[in-house]
Amino acid sequence: MFKNKILQSFLALLFGMCLFYGGKIQADYTITNYDVNVNLQQDGSADITQQITYNFKGTSRGVYYDQPLEKGVVATQPSIVVQENGQSIQLTPNQDGSNNSFQVIETDDALKLKLFHNTADTTTTYYYSYHVTNFVKNWQDTAELNWTIIGNKWNVPLNNVRLKFQLPSTNVADLKAWTRSESKATTSVSKEKGQVVVNLKQNPSASQVKTRLLFPTSVVSTNGLVVNQKHKQAAIKSEQAWLKDNTQTKKVSNRNNLIFKAGVFGLALVIILVWALYLLNHPVKKQKWPDVNPPHSYEIPPMSAPVAMSIYTDNVPDNNALGAYLLELAVKQKIAIEEFNTKRKDYQLTLLDASLANSEPMIDFLFNTVGDGKKVTLHELRKYGKTQRESKQMSHIYDKWKNQVEQEALSYDYLSKKSAGNFYLTIFLCGISCLLLLW
């Protein structure tokens, strides 16, 4: 029983930790590619095309699309195409929620769509195309595009993210770009091509990506959104301050993480060291295991029948052991067992050695408590245990007898509950230590 409890505790702990640390439940889809192309126009507007690839597991009736837009930016109704299994399907605007349709949800700060397309266990790519106005702002000293291109509404990570901004001019000498994101983003600026490309291997769920571009106002010379004040240096300082704060925050986070891991590592080593010292001071008893192929022996074991049974089964004595105990006493002619009532299939036990009741609590209980001092029948024993008080008394005597047999079995050194406990506790602690070291 002790072995089983230790083993069950160990497995339960491992299972619990896997859930906790590996416990982020996967959604029924993953996003394998997230691609956005922004083609700026001279009037400060932009044509936006976007493709998002989903890998669905199970059935899906469609998806949501939530694209943040800065204040004042206006988007046209999009054109949406779904591509799967080599086929392209044009979705149509419809408010009834029918298959292969979409709904536009009107908001001031985002383009929100609800798309209906039935699919199951497949890879599906959604293509979006729309036009936005008031996208670029012209200041006195610079043109600026400042856009949260990925919002925080995604409930799964976005993998293989690529964001491409194409200016309407090439050879843009004073083109600058910054990207704010929780995960590592690579921002590539090509002044010759008038192009900015942002790449992220993965953007975590519920985290946004914001990109700011600064370039000469001549690139968007016909832009009607004009602010009559300077802004370039303030924008640069803002990005530099964010970069500095973000770098400092990551340094502190990495340092705290390192300290935490060092503490966990130290704790694991302490656990291993303390237990190793304990085992050195409490060595496991060597078992008297027999040879692999021992010679046959027909001698009666030196221990009693219930003790031998307990050793053989490597467990506490049970009802069968109690029966063996009584049969052994009958063989030794200390008690007699005989059929008493053939109709009722009852048996009677007769005490032949009166001194046995003084040394064996079980015999004293059977003959002096249940029986008449000399004889007792199985019918009387069953009848005696019907009341709650008598049942508890029987359980107490039985448990006391089992404990006595178990202790005698342990004295032969064939069994070592302590050693077995130490062994499984060692496995338990080693498992905990390994988990801590690998964390």
Secondary structure, DSSP 8 states (H G I E B T S, - for coil): -HHHHHHHHHHHHHHHHHHHHS-----SEEEEEEEEEEEE-TTS-EEEEEEEEEEESSEEEEEEEEEE--TT-EE---EEEEEETTEEEE-EE-TT--TTEEEEE--SSEEEEEEEEEEESSEEEEEEEEEEES-SEE-SS-EEEEEEEE-S--SS-EEEEEEEEE-SSS--TT-EEEEE-SS--EEEEETTTTEEEEEEEEE-TT--EEEEEEE-GGGGTT---B-SS--HHHHHHHHHHHHHHHHHHHHHHHHHHHHHHHHHHHHHHHHHHHHHHHHHHS---------SS-----S--SS-HHHHHHHHHTS---HHHHHHHHHHHHHTTSEEEEEEETTTTEEEEEES-TTHHHH-HHHHIIIIIIS-SSEEEHHHHHHHTTSHHHHHHHHHHHHHHHHHHHHHHHHTTS--HHHHHHHHHHHHHHHHHHHHHH-
